[in-house]
C-alpha cells in the first residue's frame, strides 16, 4: 500500500492528502486498513477514480493481499476542520 496506493493518490492533481489507517482485529489473523483521501473538488476525484467517484479504486496486486474489499466508497464534503492537518490551506476553508 505504501509503495503503490499512496503514490497513486498523491500523483493526481487536486489530491490534498491521504491518511492510511490500520487496526488489528482481535481474534483475527488479519489487519484492517482504511484510506481517507482529501480532494480539492469532485473533478479531481474523477481524475483519480473515473466518472463514478463512488466506486472504489483497486490496484493490480490487491488480490494478493485483500481478504475482503469494499466496492463502494463514501464521499463527503468537508464541513469543518482544524489546522492540525493543514487541510485549510487546500480546502478553501
C-alpha positions, 0 to 999 in steps of 0.5 A: 500500500505504501509503495503503490496506493499512496503514490497513486493518490498523491500523483493526481492533481487536486489530491490534498492528502491521504491518511492510511489507517490500520487496526488489528482485529482481535481474534483475527489473523488479519489487519484492517486498513482504511484510506481517507483521501482529501480532494480539492473538488469532485473533478479531481476525484474523477481524475483519480477514480473515473466518472463514478467517484463512488466506486472504489479504486483497486490496484493490480496486486490487491488480490494478493493481499485483500481478504475482503474489499469494499466496492463502494466508497463514501464521499463527503464534503468537508464541513469543518476542520482544524489546522492540525492537518493543514487541510485549510490551506487546500480546502478553501476553508 
